[in-house]
């Protein structure tokens, strides 16, 4: 075997730059709270997701208490979809569009 066949392909990652975070959007809801199933063409847009990664600028700024794996509520208006996975649930979002972080009371 030569050296090129022994190397594993490098994993590709997405790292947000500037005041941005990478969010994996939660699944769209197919059922209302009262239990009514919605047709496939009608979905309630989900505005929640998990932080996959934060840019260095956001991570080093104490004004943004956002960390990897936090569940957040975000405004998708300026979210940029990342064509990285088949399900296309990854979005680069300006940190200003993260409007809330879900925390468990201790």
Secondary structure, 3 states (H helix, E strand, C coil): CCHHHHCCCCCCCCCCCCCEEEEEECCCECECCCCCECCCCCCECCCEEEEEEECHHHHCCCCCCCCCCCEEEECHHHCEECCCCCCCCEEEEEHHHEEEEECCCC
